[in-house]
Amino acid sequence: MSLILLLALVVAAGAVLSVQAAINGRLGQAVGVLRSSLLTFVVGAITTALLIVFFEPAHAISLLDVPKWQLTGALFGVVYMMVMVGAVPIVGTAVATVAVIVGQLGMGMLIDNFGWLGNPAIELSGSRIVAMLCLAAALVFMYRSSTRAD
């Protein structure tokens, strides 16, 4: 797969997350944050189980054989889902999405710089810091413009 196609798919996945946040925010207002999150994870678990059964190739080790710290990643999805379901109706989809991206970029830069969690180290550069500052400024501008609209 070409790098450009892969990046396009990642951008599309980000777009889908914003749609999901908007839909789940409305659902969370109607039925509650926990019920909305539960529906997302149940549907996701069933869909993933079907994909595993029909498409996943066999692997040498199972989920029970990996280092246990690697299983904690699933908990972060729960935190993300519950925070977004609660935040989107209050701050809006765009501000919540930019805030998530600020957090992702900041932590991603730390993980890259220090090679945490078994990832290759990628040095923190001036251009990465400028990108982070630009994104943080975007969050400020997005938030200010959404509060003026109220």
DRENTORKOL-3810 file (N, C-alpha, C; in nm, 4 decimals):
REM DRENTORKOL-3810
@n.u->0.0850; n.v->-0.1173; n.w->0.0000; ca.u->0.0000; ca.v->0.0000; ca.w->0.0000; c.u->0.0899; c.v->0.1241; c.w->0.0000
@n.u->0.0572; n.v->0.2188; n.w->-0.0833; ca.u->0.1397; ca.v->0.3394; ca.w->-0.0920; c.u->0.1201; c.v->0.4265; c.w->0.0312
@n.u->0.2205; n.v->0.5062; n.w->0.0606; ca.u->0.2154; ca.v->0.5944; ca.w->0.1768; c.u->0.1025; c.v->0.6955; c.w->0.1631
@n.u->0.0797; n.v->0.7458; n.w->0.0438; ca.u->-0.0267; ca.v->0.8453; ca.w->0.0235; c.u->-0.1636; c.v->0.7822; c.w->0.0487
@n.u->-0.1844; n.v->0.6615; n.w->0.0002; ca.u->-0.3113; ca.v->0.5932; ca.w->0.0251; c.u->-0.3294; c.v->0.5667; c.w->0.1742
@n.u->-0.2244; n.v->0.5240; n.w->0.2404; ca.u->-0.2314; ca.v->0.4986; ca.w->0.3843; c.u->-0.2670; c.v->0.6265; c.w->0.4595
@n.u->-0.2026; n.v->0.7386; n.w->0.4260; ca.u->-0.2339; ca.v->0.8649; ca.w->0.4924; c.u->-0.3773; c.v->0.9091; c.w->0.4624
@n.u->-0.4238; n.v->0.8865; n.w->0.3413; ca.u->-0.5629; ca.v->0.9195; ca.w->0.3074; c.u->-0.6593; c.v->0.8376; c.w->0.3919
@n.u->-0.6280; n.v->0.7108; n.w->0.4132; ca.u->-0.7124; ca.v->0.6259; ca.w->0.4976; c.u->-0.7119; c.v->0.6743; c.w->0.6425
@n.u->-0.5972; n.v->0.7190; n.w->0.6909; ca.u->-0.5885; ca.v->0.7706; ca.w->0.8276; c.u->-0.6707; c.v->0.8992; c.w->0.8408
@n.u->-0.6638; n.v->0.9868; n.w->0.7421; ca.u->-0.7452; ca.v->1.1087; ca.w->0.7436; c.u->-0.8934; c.v->1.0717; c.w->0.7419
@n.u->-0.9308; n.v->0.9745; n.w->0.6597; ca.u->-1.0707; ca.v->0.9294; ca.w->0.6546; c.u->-1.1136; c.v->0.8720; c.w->0.7896
@n.u->-1.0255; n.v->0.7970; n.w->0.8542; ca.u->-1.0571; ca.v->0.7424; ca.w->0.9865; c.u->-1.0804; c.v->0.8550; c.w->1.0864
@n.u->-1.0015; n.v->0.9618; n.w->1.0756; ca.u->-1.0227; ca.v->1.0771; ca.w->1.1622; c.u->-1.1574; c.v->1.1421; c.w->1.1365
@n.u->-1.1954; n.v->1.1504; n.w->1.0101; ca.u->-1.3266; ca.v->1.2071; ca.w->0.9761; c.u->-1.4383; c.v->1.1223; c.w->1.0344
@n.u->-1.4226; n.v->0.9920; n.w->1.0266; ca.u->-1.5237; ca.v->0.9011; ca.w->1.0815; c.u->-1.5342; c.v->0.9187; c.w->1.2337
@n.u->-1.4206; n.v->0.9420; n.w->1.3012; ca.u->-1.4249; ca.v->0.9643; ca.w->1.4460; c.u->-1.5067; c.v->1.0889; c.w->1.4807
@n.u->-1.4971; n.v->1.1930; n.w->1.3986; ca.u->-1.5761; ca.v->1.3132; ca.w->1.4245; c.u->-1.7249; c.v->1.2866; c.w->1.4049
@n.u->-1.7586; n.v->1.2113; n.w->1.3020; ca.u->-1.8995; ca.v->1.1742; ca.w->1.2813; c.u->-1.9478; c.v->1.0904; c.w->1.3997
@n.u->-1.8655; n.v->0.9938; n.w->1.4413; ca.u->-1.9017; ca.v->0.9100; ca.w->1.5553; c.u->-1.9219; c.v->0.9948; c.w->1.6809
@n.u->-1.8337; n.v->1.0913; n.w->1.7043; ca.u->-1.8455; ca.v->1.1761; ca.w->1.8225; c.u->-1.9752; c.v->1.2557; c.w->1.8199
@n.u->-2.0095; n.v->1.3101; n.w->1.7041; ca.u->-2.1326; ca.v->1.3882; ca.w->1.6929; c.u->-2.2554; c.v->1.3012; c.w->1.7174
@n.u->-2.2572; n.v->1.1832; n.w->1.6574; ca.u->-2.3716; ca.v->1.0922; ca.w->1.6751; c.u->-2.3802; c.v->1.0452; c.w->1.8197
@n.u->-2.2678; n.v->1.0019; n.w->1.8751; ca.u->-2.2696; ca.v->0.9512; ca.w->2.0120; c.u->-2.2983; c.v->1.0610; c.w->2.1136
@n.u->-2.2585; n.v->1.1851; n.w->2.0838; ca.u->-2.2910; ca.v->1.2966; ca.w->2.1726; c.u->-2.4412; c.v->1.3163; c.w->2.1829
@n.u->-2.5079; n.v->1.3104; n.w->2.0691; ca.u->-2.6555; ca.v->1.3229; ca.w->2.0706; c.u->-2.7194; c.v->1.2035; c.w->2.1409
@n.u->-2.6699; n.v->1.0834; n.w->2.1105; ca.u->-2.7233; ca.v->0.9641; ca.w->2.1757; c.u->-2.6994; c.v->0.9707; c.w->2.3260
@n.u->-2.5814; n.v->1.0158; n.w->2.3659; ca.u->-2.5501; ca.v->1.0267; ca.w->2.5083; c.u->-2.6426; c.v->1.1231; c.w->2.5801
@n.u->-2.6805; n.v->1.2316; n.w->2.5131; ca.u->-2.7767; ca.v->1.3245; ca.w->2.5726; c.u->-2.9115; c.v->1.2586; c.w->2.5929
@n.u->-2.9489; n.v->1.1718; n.w->2.4994; ca.u->-3.0810; ca.v->1.1085; ca.w->2.5046; c.u->-3.0879; c.v->0.9931; c.w->2.6040
@n.u->-2.9844; n.v->0.9099; n.w->2.6062; ca.u->-2.9924; ca.v->0.7878; ca.w->2.6882; c.u->-2.8861; c.v->0.7806; c.w->2.7968
@n.u->-2.7905; n.v->0.8720; n.w->2.7979; ca.u->-2.6849; ca.v->0.8715; ca.w->2.8976; c.u->-2.5510; c.v->0.8312; c.w->2.8380
@n.u->-2.4454; n.v->0.8846; n.w->2.8974; ca.u->-2.3099; ca.v->0.8602; ca.w->2.8489; c.u->-2.2746; c.v->0.7117; c.w->2.8547
@n.u->-2.3052; n.v->0.6460; n.w->2.9640; ca.u->-2.2672; ca.v->0.5055; ca.w->2.9783; c.u->-2.3420; c.v->0.4151; c.w->2.8810
@n.u->-2.4701; n.v->0.4386; n.w->2.8620; ca.u->-2.5467; ca.v->0.3547; ca.w->2.7673; c.u->-2.4987; c.v->0.3768; c.w->2.6240
@n.u->-2.4715; n.v->0.5004; n.w->2.5904; ca.u->-2.4199; ca.v->0.5302; ca.w->2.4569; c.u->-2.2856; c.v->0.4610; c.w->2.4347
@n.u->-2.1980; n.v->0.4689; n.w->2.5335; ca.u->-2.0677; ca.v->0.4033; ca.w->2.5235; c.u->-2.0833; c.v->0.2520; c.w->2.5142
@n.u->-2.1741; n.v->0.1966; n.w->2.5949; ca.u->-2.1968; ca.v->0.0518; ca.w->2.5913; c.u->-2.2419; c.v->0.0068; c.w->2.4530
@n.u->-2.3342; n.v->0.0796; n.w->2.3929; ca.u->-2.3807; ca.v->0.0432; ca.w->2.2591; c.u->-2.2647; c.v->0.0433; c.w->2.1603
@n.u->-2.1817; n.v->0.1459; n.w->2.1661; ca.u->-2.0673; ca.v->0.1541; ca.w->2.0757; c.u->-1.9756; c.v->0.0340; c.w->2.0916
@n.u->-1.9450; n.v->-0.0033; n.w->2.2149; ca.u->-1.8524; ca.v->-0.1138; ca.w->2.2373; c.u->-1.9138; c.v->-0.2496; c.w->2.2068
@n.u->-2.0426; n.v->-0.2664; n.w->2.2315; ca.u->-2.1077; ca.v->-0.3942; ca.w->2.1983; c.u->-2.1116; c.v->-0.4130; c.w->2.0467
@n.u->-2.1559; n.v->-0.3095; n.w->1.9753; ca.u->-2.1605; ca.v->-0.3190; ca.w->1.8288; c.u->-2.0189; c.v->-0.3376; c.w->1.7739
@n.u->-1.9235; n.v->-0.2642; n.w->1.8297; ca.u->-1.7844; ca.v->-0.2785; ca.w->1.7865; c.u->-1.7297; c.v->-0.4171; c.w->1.8137
@n.u->-1.7616; n.v->-0.4738; n.w->1.9295; ca.u->-1.7130; ca.v->-0.6081; ca.w->1.9640; c.u->-1.7719; c.v->-0.7138; c.w->1.8705
@n.u->-1.9008; n.v->-0.7032; n.w->1.8424; ca.u->-1.9646; ca.v->-0.8002; ca.w->1.7520; c.u->-1.9057; c.v->-0.7884; c.w->1.6112
@n.u->-1.8920; n.v->-0.6649; n.w->1.5634; ca.u->-1.8361; ca.v->-0.6434; ca.w->1.4300; c.u->-1.6929; c.v->-0.6969; c.w->1.4223
@n.u->-1.6127; n.v->-0.6655; n.w->1.5236; ca.u->-1.4743; ca.v->-0.7119; ca.w->1.5246; c.u->-1.4670; c.v->-0.8640; c.w->1.5329
@n.u->-1.5533; n.v->-0.9248; n.w->1.6128; ca.u->-1.5549; ca.v->-1.0709; ca.w->1.6226; c.u->-1.5844; c.v->-1.1338; c.w->1.4875
@n.u->-1.6786; n.v->-1.0779; n.w->1.4147; ca.u->-1.7103; ca.v->-1.1307; ca.w->1.2816; c.u->-1.5929; c.v->-1.1129; c.w->1.1860
@n.u->-1.5271; n.v->-0.9977; n.w->1.1927; ca.u->-1.4099; ca.v->-0.9760; ca.w->1.1071; c.u->-1.2982; c.v->-1.0741; c.w->1.1407
@n.u->-1.2795; n.v->-1.1030; n.w->1.2685; ca.u->-1.1772; ca.v->-1.2004; ca.w->1.3098; c.u->-1.2100; c.v->-1.3382; c.w->1.2538
@n.u->-1.3346; n.v->-1.3791; n.w->1.2710; ca.u->-1.3754; ca.v->-1.5132; ca.w->1.2252; c.u->-1.3563; c.v->-1.5282; c.w->1.0746
@n.u->-1.3926; n.v->-1.4267; n.w->0.9994; ca.u->-1.3926; ca.v->-1.4412; ca.w->0.8546; c.u->-1.2669; c.v->-1.3907; c.w->0.7831
@n.u->-1.1897; n.v->-1.3024; n.w->0.8465; ca.u->-1.0792; ca.v->-1.2416; ca.w->0.7729; c.u->-0.9429; c.v->-1.2463; c.w->0.8412
@n.u->-0.9367; n.v->-1.2603; n.w->0.9711; ca.u->-0.8093; ca.v->-1.2519; ca.w->1.0427; c.u->-0.7265; c.v->-1.3781; c.w->1.0219
@n.u->-0.6036; n.v->-1.3632; n.w->0.9745; ca.u->-0.5182; ca.v->-1.4820; ca.w->0.9610; c.u->-0.4719; c.v->-1.5302; c.w->1.0988
@n.u->-0.4299; n.v->-1.6541; n.w->1.1055; ca.u->-0.3816; ca.v->-1.7108; ca.w->1.2318; c.u->-0.2520; c.v->-1.6412; c.w->1.2734
@n.u->-0.2344; n.v->-1.6250; n.w->1.4033; ca.u->-0.1132; ca.v->-1.5647; ca.w->1.4582; c.u->-0.0451; c.v->-1.6659; c.w->1.5498
@n.u->0.0859; n.v->-1.6489; n.w->1.5662; ca.u->0.1638; ca.v->-1.7433; ca.w->1.6462; c.u->0.1274; c.v->-1.7378; c.w->1.7943
@n.u->0.0845; n.v->-1.6194; n.w->1.8420; ca.u->0.0477; ca.v->-1.6086; ca.w->1.9836; c.u->-0.0933; c.v->-1.5530; c.w->1.9948
@n.u->-0.1532; n.v->-1.5719; n.w->2.1113; ca.u->-0.2897; ca.v->-1.5252; ca.w->2.1348; c.u->-0.2866; c.v->-1.4025; c.w->2.2261
@n.u->-0.4033; n.v->-1.3437; n.w->2.2477; ca.u->-0.4134; ca.v->-1.2306; ca.w->2.3389; c.u->-0.3685; c.v->-1.2672; c.w->2.4804
@n.u->-0.3847; n.v->-1.3934; n.w->2.5164; ca.u->-0.3459; ca.v->-1.4365; ca.w->2.6504; c.u->-0.1948; c.v->-1.4513; c.w->2.6655
@n.u->-0.1226; n.v->-1.4532; n.w->2.5528; ca.u->0.0221; ca.v->-1.4741; ca.w->2.5567; c.u->0.1037; c.v->-1.3454; c.w->2.5489
@n.u->0.0417; n.v->-1.2327; n.w->2.5162; ca.u->0.1174; ca.v->-1.1079; ca.w->2.5035; c.u->0.1453; c.v->-1.0500; c.w->2.6417
@n.u->0.2436; n.v->-0.9609; n.w->2.6521; ca.u->0.2660; ca.v->-0.8941; ca.w->2.7802; c.u->0.1378; c.v->-0.8233; c.w->2.8255
@n.u->0.1038; n.v->-0.8372; n.w->2.9512; ca.u->-0.0256; ca.v->-0.7880; ca.w->3.0010; c.u->-0.0424; c.v->-0.6367; c.w->2.9861
@n.u->0.0665; n.v->-0.5598; n.w->2.9883; ca.u->0.0540; ca.v->-0.4154; ca.w->2.9736; c.u->-0.0033; c.v->-0.3793; c.w->2.8367
@n.u->0.0161; n.v->-0.4648; n.w->2.7373; ca.u->-0.0362; ca.v->-0.4365; ca.w->2.6037; c.u->-0.1890; c.v->-0.4455; c.w->2.5993
@n.u->-0.2484; n.v->-0.5134; n.w->2.6937; ca.u->-0.3939; ca.v->-0.5253; ca.w->2.6982; c.u->-0.4602; c.v->-0.4003; c.w->2.7552
@n.u->-0.3828; n.v->-0.3149; n.w->2.8216; ca.u->-0.4407; ca.v->-0.1952; ca.w->2.8829; c.u->-0.4873; c.v->-0.0932; c.w->2.7795
@n.u->-0.4401; n.v->-0.1050; n.w->2.6564; ca.u->-0.4822; ca.v->-0.0115; ca.w->2.5524; c.u->-0.6331; c.v->-0.0077; c.w->2.5350
@n.u->-0.6992; n.v->-0.1192; n.w->2.5593; ca.u->-0.8444; ca.v->-0.1243; ca.w->2.5452; c.u->-0.9141; c.v->-0.0311; c.w->2.6441
@n.u->-0.8554; n.v->-0.0116; n.w->2.7603; ca.u->-0.9163; ca.v->0.0769; ca.w->2.8595; c.u->-0.9163; c.v->0.2225; c.w->2.8132
@n.u->-0.8149; n.v->0.2598; n.w->2.7360; ca.u->-0.8081; ca.v->0.3985; ca.w->2.6901; c.u->-0.9211; c.v->0.4310; c.w->2.5937
@n.u->-0.9670; n.v->0.3329; n.w->2.5182; ca.u->-1.0814; ca.v->0.3544; ca.w->2.4296; c.u->-1.2070; c.v->0.3874; c.w->2.5079
@n.u->-1.2225; n.v->0.3254; n.w->2.6242; ca.u->-1.3386; ca.v->0.3532; ca.w->2.7094; c.u->-1.3326; c.v->0.4977; c.w->2.7598
@n.u->-1.2168; n.v->0.5390; n.w->2.8057; ca.u->-1.2010; ca.v->0.6767; ca.w->2.8544; c.u->-1.2315; c.v->0.7749; c.w->2.7420
@n.u->-1.1735; n.v->0.7515; n.w->2.6250; ca.u->-1.1962; ca.v->0.8406; ca.w->2.5104; c.u->-1.3457; c.v->0.8495; c.w->2.4786
@n.u->-1.4111; n.v->0.7360; n.w->2.4687; ca.u->-1.5523; ca.v->0.7338; ca.w->2.4305; c.u->-1.6375; c.v->0.8102; c.w->2.5305
@n.u->-1.6178; n.v->0.7846; n.w->2.6580; ca.u->-1.7014; ca.v->0.8488; ca.w->2.7591; c.u->-1.6769; c.v->0.9996; c.w->2.7646
@n.u->-1.5516; n.v->1.0414; n.w->2.7529; ca.u->-1.5222; ca.v->1.1845; ca.w->2.7545; c.u->-1.5847; c.v->1.2525; c.w->2.6331
@n.u->-1.5704; n.v->1.1937; n.w->2.5149; ca.u->-1.6255; ca.v->1.2554; ca.w->2.3941; c.u->-1.7778; c.v->1.2608; c.w->2.3981
@n.u->-1.8419; n.v->1.1552; n.w->2.4438; ca.u->-1.9881; ca.v->1.1548; ca.w->2.4504; c.u->-2.0365; c.v->1.2664; c.w->2.5427
@n.u->-1.9647; n.v->1.2900; n.w->2.6512; ca.u->-2.0024; ca.v->1.3974; ca.w->2.7422; c.u->-1.9632; c.v->1.5359; c.w->2.6938
@n.u->-1.8515; n.v->1.5473; n.w->2.6238; ca.u->-1.7990; ca.v->1.6790; ca.w->2.5859; c.u->-1.8625; c.v->1.7365; c.w->2.4602
@n.u->-1.8892; n.v->1.6548; n.w->2.3605; ca.u->-1.9382; ca.v->1.7056; ca.w->2.2312; c.u->-2.0656; c.v->1.7894; c.w->2.2455
@n.u->-2.1651; n.v->1.7477; n.w->2.3240; ca.u->-2.2848; ca.v->1.8327; ca.w->2.3359; c.u->-2.2566; c.v->1.9678; c.w->2.4019
@n.u->-2.1476; n.v->1.9784; n.w->2.4758; ca.u->-2.1176; ca.v->2.1027; ca.w->2.5465; c.u->-2.0270; c.v->2.1942; c.w->2.4644
@n.u->-1.9189; n.v->2.1400; n.w->2.4093; ca.u->-1.8216; ca.v->2.2244; ca.w->2.3374; c.u->-1.8339; c.v->2.2140; c.w->2.1865
@n.u->-1.9078; n.v->2.1173; n.w->2.1374; ca.u->-1.9233; ca.v->2.0982; ca.w->1.9932; c.u->-1.8243; c.v->1.9959; c.w->1.9389
@n.u->-1.8583; n.v->1.9410; n.w->1.8243; ca.u->-1.7760; ca.v->1.8363; ca.w->1.7633; c.u->-1.6391; c.v->1.8887; c.w->1.7216
@n.u->-1.6341; n.v->2.0067; n.w->1.6601; ca.u->-1.5071; ca.v->2.0586; ca.w->1.6102; c.u->-1.4092; c.v->2.0866; c.w->1.7239
@n.u->-1.4537; n.v->2.1548; n.w->1.8286; ca.u->-1.3640; ca.v->2.1865; ca.w->1.9400; c.u->-1.3196; c.v->2.0590; c.w->2.0100
@n.u->-1.4112; n.v->1.9665; n.w->2.0325; ca.u->-1.3742; ca.v->1.8406; ca.w->2.0979; c.u->-1.2734; c.v->1.7641; c.w->2.0133
@n.u->-1.2943; n.v->1.7638; n.w->1.8826; ca.u->-1.2027; ca.v->1.6921; ca.w->1.7936; c.u->-1.0645; c.v->1.7561; c.w->1.7935
@n.u->-1.0575; n.v->1.8885; n.w->1.7851; ca.u->-0.9277; ca.v->1.9546; ca.w->1.7874; c.u->-0.8589; c.v->1.9314; c.w->1.9214
@n.u->-0.9348; n.v->1.9348; n.w->2.0304; ca.u->-0.8763; ca.v->1.9094; ca.w->2.1621; c.u->-0.8183; c.v->1.7686; c.w->2.1699
@n.u->-0.8902; n.v->1.6715; n.w->2.1148; ca.u->-0.8383; ca.v->1.5345; ca.w->2.1117; c.u->-0.7097; c.v->1.5280; c.w->2.0306
@n.u->-0.7068; n.v->1.5958; n.w->1.9175; ca.u->-0.5879; ca.v->1.5930; ca.w->1.8323; c.u->-0.4693; c.v->1.6599; c.w->1.9025
@n.u->-0.4944; n.v->1.7672; n.w->1.9773; ca.u->-0.3872; ca.v->1.8299; ca.w->2.0553; c.u->-0.3294; c.v->1.7284; c.w->2.1540
@n.u->-0.4178; n.v->1.6580; n.w->2.2237; ca.u->-0.3710; ca.v->1.5553; ca.w->2.3172; c.u->-0.2981; c.v->1.4422; c.w->2.2474
@n.u->-0.3501; n.v->1.3985; n.w->2.1342; ca.u->-0.2859; ca.v->1.2908; ca.w->2.0589; c.u->-0.1484; c.v->1.3330; c.w->2.0096
@n.u->-0.1394; n.v->1.4529; n.w->1.9551; ca.u->-0.0117; ca.v->1.4992; ca.w->1.9019; c.u->0.0908; c.v->1.5169; c.w->2.0129
@n.u->0.0481; n.v->1.5762; n.w->2.1233; ca.u->0.1404; ca.v->1.5947; ca.w->2.2348; c.u->0.1941; c.v->1.4622; c.w->2.2874
@n.u->0.1054; n.v->1.3682; n.w->2.3127; ca.u->0.1503; ca.v->1.2373; ca.w->2.3628; c.u->0.2268; c.v->1.1620; c.w->2.2556
@n.u->0.1835; n.v->1.1737; n.w->2.1308; ca.u->0.2550; ca.v->1.1081; ca.w->2.0215; c.u->0.3982; c.v->1.1574; c.w->2.0094
@n.u->0.4172; n.v->1.2879; n.w->2.0281; ca.u->0.5528; ca.v->1.3429; ca.w->2.0217; c.u->0.6388; c.v->1.2922; c.w->2.1378
@n.u->0.5793; n.v->1.2783; n.w->2.2561; ca.u->0.6541; ca.v->1.2224; ca.w->2.3697; c.u->0.6903; c.v->1.0762; c.w->2.3456
@n.u->0.5927; n.v->0.9990; n.w->2.2978; ca.u->0.6178; ca.v->0.8570; ca.w->2.2694; c.u->0.7274; c.v->0.8436; c.w->2.1649
@n.u->0.7173; n.v->0.9239; n.w->2.0588; ca.u->0.8205; ca.v->0.9196; ca.w->1.9546; c.u->0.9573; c.v->0.9594; c.w->2.0098
@n.u->0.9629; n.v->1.0699; n.w->2.0810; ca.u->1.0907; ca.v->1.1225; ca.w->2.1272; c.u->1.1630; c.v->1.0249; c.w->2.2197
@n.u->1.0888; n.v->0.9637; n.w->2.3096; ca.u->1.1515; ca.v->0.8761; ca.w->2.4083; c.u->1.1467; c.v->0.7286; c.w->2.3701
@n.u->1.0774; n.v->0.6953; n.w->2.2607; ca.u->1.0670; ca.v->0.5551; ca.w->2.2198; c.u->0.9893; c.v->0.4719; c.w->2.3193
@n.u->0.8924; n.v->0.5340; n.w->2.3851; ca.u->0.8125; ca.v->0.4634; ca.w->2.4852; c.u->0.7300; c.v->0.3523; c.w->2.4221
@n.u->0.6925; n.v->0.2550; n.w->2.5027; ca.u->0.6019; ca.v->0.1455; ca.w->2.4663; c.u->0.6563; c.v->0.0611; c.w->2.3516
@n.u->0.7875; n.v->0.0544; n.w->2.3409; ca.u->0.8502; ca.v->-0.0297; ca.w->2.2397; c.u->0.8512; c.v->0.0291; c.w->2.0998
@n.u->0.8188; n.v->0.1568; n.w->2.0864; ca.u->0.8177; ca.v->0.2213; ca.w->1.9551; c.u->0.9544; c.v->0.2792; c.w->1.9234
@n.u->0.9860; n.v->0.2937; n.w->1.7944; ca.u->1.1155; ca.v->0.3522; ca.w->1.7585; c.u->1.1209; c.v->0.4990; c.w->1.8002
@n.u->1.2362; n.v->0.5427; n.w->1.8437; ca.u->1.2533; ca.v->0.6816; ca.w->1.8854; c.u->1.2678; c.v->0.7716; c.w->1.7629
@n.u->1.1933; n.v->0.8817; n.w->1.7631; ca.u->1.2021; ca.v->0.9842; ca.w->1.6599; c.u->1.2213; c.v->1.1152; c.w->1.7345
@n.u->1.3354; n.v->1.1767; n.w->1.7116; ca.u->1.3746; ca.v->1.2944; ca.w->1.7885; c.u->1.2759; c.v->1.4098; c.w->1.7731
@n.u->1.2532; n.v->1.4786; n.w->1.8833; ca.u->1.1694; ca.v->1.5977; ca.w->1.8833; c.u->1.2438; c.v->1.7093; c.w->1.8107
@n.u->1.1816; n.v->1.7636; n.w->1.7078; ca.u->1.2464; ca.v->1.8672; ca.w->1.6268; c.u->1.1725; c.v->1.9994; c.w->1.6424
@n.u->1.2370; n.v->2.1035; n.w->1.5963; ca.u->1.1749; ca.v->2.2353; ca.w->1.5994; c.u->1.0455; c.v->2.2396; c.w->1.5200
@n.u->1.0425; n.v->2.1724; n.w->1.4061; ca.u->0.9206; ca.v->2.1743; ca.w->1.3239; c.u->0.8059; c.v->2.1015; c.w->1.3934
@n.u->0.8361; n.v->1.9981; n.w->1.4709; ca.u->0.7314; ca.v->1.9290; ca.w->1.5471; c.u->0.6769; c.v->2.0201; c.w->1.6573
@n.u->0.7640; n.v->2.0928; n.w->1.7218; ca.u->0.7197; ca.v->2.1852; ca.w->1.8268; c.u->0.6335; c.v->2.2961; c.w->1.7668
@n.u->0.6747; n.v->2.3496; n.w->1.6523; ca.u->0.5953; ca.v->2.4535; ca.w->1.5850; c.u->0.4581; c.v->2.3970; c.w->1.5458
@n.u->0.4554; n.v->2.2752; n.w->1.4954; ca.u->0.3273; ca.v->2.2124; ca.w->1.4600; c.u->0.2372; c.v->2.2025; c.w->1.5824
@n.u->0.2932; n.v->2.1654; n.w->1.6964; ca.u->0.2149; ca.v->2.1539; ca.w->1.8193; c.u->0.1618; c.v->2.2900; c.w->1.8613
@n.u->0.2451; n.v->2.3927; n.w->1.8526; ca.u->0.2012; ca.v->2.5273; ca.w->1.8888; c.u->0.0906; c.v->2.5763; c.w->1.7956
@n.u->0.1030; n.v->2.5463; n.w->1.6667; ca.u->-0.0015; ca.v->2.5844; ca.w->1.5701; c.u->-0.1333; c.v->2.5148; c.w->1.6035
@n.u->-0.1254; n.v->2.3885; n.w->1.6364; ca.u->-0.2472; ca.v->2.3144; ca.w->1.6696; c.u->-0.3084; c.v->2.3657; c.w->1.7999
@n.u->-0.2247; n.v->2.3976; n.w->1.8968; ca.u->-0.2758; ca.v->2.4539; ca.w->2.0221; c.u->-0.3427; c.v->2.5888; c.w->1.9948
@n.u->-0.2841; n.v->2.6696; n.w->1.9083; ca.u->-0.3463; ca.v->2.7969; ca.w->1.8708; c.u->-0.4790; c.v->2.7730; c.w->1.8000
@n.u->-0.4838; n.v->2.6720; n.w->1.7146; ca.u->-0.6097; ca.v->2.6376; ca.w->1.6463; c.u->-0.7180; c.v->2.6034; c.w->1.7476
@n.u->-0.6815; n.v->2.5299; n.w->1.8517; ca.u->-0.7789; ca.v->2.4954; ca.w->1.9559; c.u->-0.8309; c.v->2.6218; c.w->2.0237
@n.u->-0.7427; n.v->2.7136; n.w->2.0557; ca.u->-0.7847; ca.v->2.8395; ca.w->2.1189; c.u->-0.8805; c.v->2.9158; c.w->2.0273
@n.u->-0.8444; n.v->2.9282; n.w->1.8997; ca.u->-0.9303; ca.v->3.0008; ca.w->1.8054; c.u->-1.0651; c.v->2.9300; c.w->1.7862
@n.u->-1.0627; n.v->2.7990; n.w->1.7759; ca.u->-1.1877; ca.v->2.7232; ca.w->1.7589; c.u->-1.2772; c.v->2.7414; c.w->1.8815
@n.u->-1.2187; n.v->2.7316; n.w->1.9986; ca.u->-1.2969; ca.v->2.7457; ca.w->2.1216; c.u->-1.3550; c.v->2.8865; c.w->2.1337
@n.u->-1.2715; n.v->2.9886; n.w->2.1091; ca.u->-1.3199; ca.v->3.1262; ca.w->2.1188; c.u->-1.4311; c.v->3.1533; c.w->2.0194
@n.u->-1.4187; n.v->3.1027; n.w->1.8982; ca.u->-1.5224; ca.v->3.1286; ca.w->1.7990; c.u->-1.6509; c.v->3.0550; c.w->1.8327
@n.u->-1.6416; n.v->2.9401; n.w->1.8979; ca.u->-1.7640; ca.v->2.8669; ca.w->1.9322; c.u->-1.8326; c.v->2.9294; c.w->2.0532
@n.u->-1.7575; n.v->2.9917; n.w->2.1448; ca.u->-1.8208; ca.v->3.0536; ca.w->2.2602; c.u->-1.8846; c.v->3.1866; c.w->2.2230
@n.u->-1.8339; n.v->3.2536; n.w->2.1211; ca.u->-1.8952; ca.v->3.3790; ca.w->2.0755; c.u->-2.0285; c.v->3.3522; c.w->2.0071
@n.u->-2.0420; n.v->3.2327; n.w->1.9479; ca.u->-2.1653; ca.v->3.2003; ca.w->1.8768; c.u->-2.2821; c.v->3.1763; c.w->1.9719
@n.u->-2.2520; n.v->3.1489; n.w->2.0995; ca.u->-2.3582; ca.v->3.1187; ca.w->2.1961; c.u->-2.4401; c.v->3.2366; c.w->2.2321
END
